[in-house]
Amino acid sequence: MATEESKRINVTLPADLLDELREEIPRRERNQFIVDVLEKELRKLRLKRVLDQLRQKAAWSDEDHPNLTTVEEVNVYVRELRESSLPRNWDEIIGEVQDVG
């Protein structure tokens, strides 16, 4: 992630980790390497936090959807959704193509 402003920080690393960094990453590429790794790890932390929040409350409850409590009811619901999104005749298909084109 490129930012317009950069700030310098002091970081203390274990000696063996710093040695490995110096061994693996060329001098002029180390800063970007550290930025990339930090961004990746922060993304993971944010995702974990969001997932933990989502796990605290169920995304679906039978009370919210009393008409979808059996497999058959869900199958009917999904079938109706699919059918409602598909054109039913050539006039509708041609109409959609003309609207897009």
N, C-alpha and C positions, 0 to 999 in steps of 0.2 A: 504494500500500500504506500504510494508516494504521498508525502505531505509537503506542503509549502514551507513549513517551518520545522527545523530540527533543533533538538536540544541535546546537550552532552550530559551524560551521567557517569558516575564512578561505579563500577561493579567489581566485586571481589570474587574470583573463581578459585576452586581448588586447583593446586599446582598441576596435578596430573590431567585435569580437564583442559586447562590452558595449554599445556604441552601438546595434547592431542589436537586441539583447535589449530595451533600453530603448524603442526605437522600435516594436517589434512587440508586446511584452507589457506590459499595464498594471502599474503599480507593485505593487499588492496581489495580483497573480496570478503574479508572477515566481518566488517561492519554490516554489509548487506546480508551475509549469511545469518548473523545474529538477529537482525531485523526480521528476516523471513521466518526463522524458527520461532521467534517471539510472537509474531502475528499468527502463525499456525496454532501455537499453544493457547493463545488468548481466544481464538475462534473456538477451539475445543472446550475451553472453560465456559464460554458464553452458551454454546450449544448444550453442554451438560446442565447448566443452570436452567435454561428454558425447558429441557426435558424433565428435570426434577420438578419444576413448577407444573408442568402438564400432568405429571404422574399424581400430583396431589389431589386433583379433581378428575373424575372420570369424564371422558369426552362424550360418552354416550350413556344414556340411562333409559330404562324401559318406561319410566314415567314421562319422559320427554317425547317418546315415540311409541305410544300404546298400540298403534296399528302395525308395528314391525317387531313383534315378539317371537314369531316363529320363522323358521327357514323359508317356508312357503310364502309367507307375507313379504319377506325381504326379496325373494325371487320375483314376485309379482311387481313389487315396487321398482326394482332395477329394470325389469323388462319394460315397464311403462316409461321410465326415464329414457331408455334407449330408443324406444319407438317414437317418443315425442320429439326427439332431437333429429330424427331422420325425415327427409321429405317423403311424402306418401305417393306422389304421382309425378309425371314428367313435367307438368306445368310448374310445380313447385321447384323441381330441379333446375329448370331453365330460368325461372325467376331468381333463384339464388345465384346462378352463374352470371346473369345480367346485372344483379346488384353488386357483385364483386368486380366484374369486368367493366 
